């Protein structure tokens, strides 16, 4: 296909030891209603049977599935490998244990073209290993199909920065790549791409199915969570060099959502005391360096509504206690 038809969307699928989930993922991609796609499946040094599954799909769908094998370099490296080889007008990223609706890329491509959008976003939902929906992750409630960023900069601090529920105009990646060797690479890069956009497009359909694996949930959280704060710092520096540099409220709101709330959500699952205290110190330093006040954090609004008040009671209590407690912990440690 790649030699005959113009590729509209290149879908990049990094693969690492996902033999139990890969077939379902690839089936959802080869059955897309949009025909002018290429699926770049990057085997990032898997040690299980993932490669045999990729080769089976290559044989059956030689005009759609293009497999590559490389040494293990991590998620960012595998995505970048795909970006370097993509021929499409737009790029999409699908994690190899997730799956998508069959109309996802057709609808998102058509939306992008209709509105000349550099980034197009859909809703996504978490599912368990039996396919049951566990959580709906609504991205832009009450927003229209076409969003002019200049007039709606609140989007910068409101949306979730997953790479997987978006398609991107390929030109956004001209001088940018996912940063290697870090966790939370999406939080580091996707906001920078968004700030380079002028028009976004949005569909409220839950096209993307994000698998919440039991083995992932039970993994202990580590000090790598500090990469969240580093990612927010990188984005903050980019924001201050962007055309929006004077709009400080949007930056502060981004720092609160990702640097405080996202970080605290991660911190809740850190089991080792010394790591917890070290990360609490990191958060305290971040809050002080950014000049964030507790009242700013408590009053932060997402999509026009107080974020804290919109949460379930359990989360609400955790965040409030954390915001007042982590400073006390740090003070005790530094006495």
C-alpha positions in Angstrom: 0.0 0.0 0.0 2.7 2.5 1.0 3.9 2.6 -2.6 0.5 3.0 -4.2 -1.6 5.2 -1.9 -0.8 8.3 0.0 -0.5 7.4 3.7 -2.9 9.5 5.8 -1.9 8.2 9.2 1.1 6.4 10.5 0.3 4.4 13.6 3.4 3.6 15.8 3.2 0.7 18.1 6.2 0.0 20.5 6.3 -3.6 21.6 8.1 -5.0 24.6 7.1 -8.4 26.1 3.3 -8.1 25.4 2.6 -11.5 23.9 -0.7 -11.8 25.9 -2.1 -8.6 24.5 -0.5 -7.9 21.2 -2.9 -9.8 18.9 -5.9 -7.9 20.2 -4.1 -4.6 19.7 -3.0 -5.4 16.1 -6.4 -6.8 15.1 -8.0 -3.4 16.2 -5.5 -1.6 13.9 -5.6 -3.8 10.8 -9.4 -3.5 10.9 -9.5 0.2 10.8 -12.1 1.7 8.4 -9.4 4.2 7.3 -7.6 2.3 4.6 -4.7 4.6 3.9 -2.7 3.8 7.0 0.6 2.2 7.9 1.2 0.4 11.2 4.8 0.5 12.3 5.3 -2.2 14.9 8.6 -1.6 16.7 9.9 -4.6 18.7 12.0 -3.0 21.3 14.1 -6.1 22.3 11.2 -8.3 23.5 12.2 -11.6 25.0 8.9 -13.4 24.7 6.9 -14.5 21.6 5.9 -10.9 20.5 8.1 -11.2 17.4 6.4 -14.3 16.2 3.0 -12.5 16.5 4.3 -9.5 14.6 5.6 -11.8 11.8 2.3 -13.6 11.6 0.5 -10.2 11.1 3.1 -9.1 8.6 2.5 -12.2 6.5 -1.3 -11.7 6.6 -1.3 -7.9 6.1 1.8 -7.1 4.2 0.5 -3.8 3.0 -0.4 -2.5 6.4 1.9 -4.0 9.0 5.6 -3.1 8.9 7.7 -4.7 11.6 11.0 -3.6 12.9 13.4 -5.2 15.5 15.8 -3.1 17.6 17.8 -3.4 20.8 15.9 -2.4 23.9 16.0 1.3 24.4 12.7 2.0 26.1 9.3 3.4 25.1 10.6 6.8 24.0 13.3 5.3 21.8 10.9 2.9 20.2 8.4 5.7 19.4 11.2 7.9 18.0 12.4 4.9 15.8 8.9 4.8 14.4 8.7 8.6 13.9 11.9 8.6 11.9 10.4 6.0 9.4 6.8 7.3 9.3 5.4 8.3 5.9 2.0 9.6 7.0 0.5 13.1 7.0 -0.4 12.4 10.7 1.1 10.3 13.4 -0.7 8.2 16.0 0.7 6.2 18.9 -0.9 3.1 20.3 0.5 1.1 23.2 0.8 -2.6 22.4 -1.4 -3.8 25.3 -4.3 -1.4 24.4 -6.8 -1.4 21.5 -9.0 1.0 19.6 -12.3 1.3 17.9 -12.4 0.4 14.2 -13.4 4.0 13.3 -10.9 5.8 15.4 -8.4 6.9 12.8 -10.9 7.6 10.1 -12.9 10.0 12.3 -9.8 11.7 13.7 -8.2 12.1 10.3 -11.4 13.6 8.8 -11.7 15.9 11.8 -8.1 17.1 11.4 -8.6 17.7 7.7 -11.9 19.4 8.1 -10.6 21.9 10.7 -6.9 22.0 9.6 -6.0 20.9 13.1 -2.4 20.1 14.0 -3.6 17.9 17.0 -6.8 15.9 17.2 -8.0 14.4 20.5 -10.6 11.7 21.4 -11.9 10.5 24.7 -10.5 7.3 26.2 -11.5 4.8 28.8 -9.8 2.4 31.1 -10.7 -1.3 30.7 -9.8 -4.4 32.6 -8.5 -7.6 31.2 -12.0 -8.9 30.6 -12.9 -5.8 28.5 -15.1 -4.2 31.2 -14.9 -0.4 31.4 -13.4 0.7 34.8 -13.1 4.4 34.2 -14.1 6.9 31.5 -11.5 9.6 31.0 -13.4 12.5 29.5 -10.9 15.0 27.9 -12.6 18.2 26.8 -16.2 18.3 28.2 -18.5 20.7 26.4 -15.9 21.7 23.9 -16.7 22.0 20.2 -15.1 20.0 17.4 -12.8 22.9 16.5 -10.8 24.7 19.2 -8.7 27.7 18.4 -5.9 27.6 21.0 -5.4 31.4 21.0 -8.9 31.7 22.4 -8.9 28.7 24.6 -5.5 28.5 26.3 -7.1 26.9 29.4 -7.0 23.7 27.3 -3.2 23.7 27.9 -3.7 23.2 31.7 -6.9 21.1 31.4 -6.3 18.2 29.1 -4.6 14.9 30.0 -1.2 14.5 28.2 -1.5 11.0 26.9 0.1 10.5 23.5 -2.2 7.6 22.7 -5.6 9.3 22.3 -4.4 11.9 19.7 -3.2 12.2 16.2 -0.5 14.8 15.4 0.3 16.6 12.2 3.7 15.1 11.3 5.4 18.6 11.1 5.0 19.0 14.8 7.8 16.5 15.2 10.2 18.2 12.8 12.5 19.2 15.6 11.1 17.3 18.6 11.3 13.7 19.8 10.3 11.9 23.0 13.0 12.2 25.6 14.9 9.0 26.2 15.7 7.5 29.6 12.9 9.2 31.5 9.5 8.2 32.8 6.4 10.4 32.0 7.8 11.3 28.6 4.3 12.2 27.4 4.0 15.0 30.1 7.5 16.2 28.9 6.7 16.4 25.2 3.0 16.6 24.4 2.5 20.0 26.0 5.3 21.4 24.0 3.7 20.1 20.8 0.3 21.6 21.9 1.9 25.0 22.3 3.1 24.8 18.7 -0.5 24.3 17.5 -3.0 26.8 16.4 -6.1 24.6 16.0 -7.1 21.5 17.8 -10.0 19.2 17.0 -11.9 17.0 19.4 -14.3 14.1 19.2 -16.2 13.0 22.4 -16.3 9.4 21.3 -14.3 7.0 23.5 -12.2 5.5 20.7 -9.2 4.5 22.8 -9.3 1.5 25.2 -6.5 1.8 27.8 -5.9 -1.6 29.4 -5.3 -1.4 33.2 -3.2 -4.6 33.7 -3.1 -6.2 37.1 0.7 -6.6 36.9 1.0 -2.9 36.2 -1.3 -1.8 39.0 0.7 -3.9 41.6 4.1 -2.5 40.5 5.6 -0.4 43.3 6.1 3.2 42.5 9.6 4.5 42.8 11.7 7.6 42.8 11.3 7.7 39.0 8.1 9.6 39.8 10.4 12.7 40.3 10.6 12.7 36.5 7.1 14.3 36.6 8.5 17.4 38.2 11.4 17.4 35.7 9.0 17.2 32.9 6.9 20.0 34.2 10.1 22.1 34.5 11.0 21.4 30.9 7.5 22.4 29.7 7.6 25.6 31.9 10.9 26.7 30.2 9.4 26.0 26.8 6.2 27.9 27.7 8.2 31.0 28.8 9.9 31.0 25.3 6.5 30.5 23.4 4.1 33.0 22.0 2.0 32.5 25.1 4.8 33.5 27.5 2.8 36.4 29.0 -0.2 34.2 30.0 1.2 33.2 33.4 -2.1 31.8 34.7 -2.2 29.1 32.1 1.4 28.1 33.1 0.6 28.2 36.8 -2.5 26.0 36.3 -0.5 23.5 34.3 2.1 23.4 37.1 -0.6 22.7 39.7 -2.4 20.0 37.7 0.7 18.1 36.6 3.3 19.1 39.1 1.1 18.8 42.2 -2.0 16.7 41.6 -0.5 14.2 39.1 2.6 14.0 41.3 0.6 13.4 44.5 -1.5 10.7 42.7 1.8 8.9 42.0 3.2 9.5 45.4 0.1 7.7 47.0 1.5 4.4 45.8 5.1 4.8 46.9 5.7 2.1 49.5 9.3 2.8 50.7 9.4 5.4 53.4 12.8 6.9 52.5 11.6 7.3 48.8 8.3 8.8 50.0 10.1 11.4 52.1 12.7 12.2 49.4 9.8 12.7 46.9 7.9 14.8 49.4 11.0 17.0 49.6 11.1 17.3 45.9 7.5 18.4 45.8 8.1 20.9 48.5 11.0 22.4 46.6 9.0 22.5 43.4 6.0 24.3 45.1 8.4 26.9 46.6 10.4 27.4 43.4 7.2 28.0 41.4 5.7 30.3 44.0 2.6 28.1 44.3 0.4 28.9 47.3 -1.8 26.3 49.0 -4.9 28.5 48.2 -3.9 28.5 44.5 -3.8 24.7 44.6 -7.1 24.3 46.5 -8.8 26.8 44.2 -7.5 25.3 40.9 -10.3 25.0 38.3 -10.3 22.4 35.6 -12.8 23.0 32.8 -14.3 25.9 34.8 -15.0 23.8 37.9 -13.1 23.5 41.1 -10.9 20.4 40.5 -10.7 19.3 44.1 -14.5 19.5 44.7 -15.1 17.5 41.6 -13.2 14.4 42.9 -14.6 11.4 44.8 -14.6 11.9 48.6 -11.6 9.5 49.2 -9.4 11.4 46.7 -10.5 14.7 48.0 -9.4 13.8 51.6 -6.1 12.4 50.4 -5.2 15.5 48.4 -6.2 17.9 51.2 -4.3 15.9 53.8 -1.3 15.6 51.5 -1.1 19.3 50.8 -1.0 20.2 54.4 1.1 17.2 55.6 3.9 17.0 53.1 5.4 20.4 54.2 5.3 19.2 57.9 7.1 15.9 56.9 9.8 17.9 55.1 10.2 20.3 58.1 10.6 17.3 60.5 13.2 15.7 58.3 15.3 18.9 57.9 15.4 19.8 61.6 
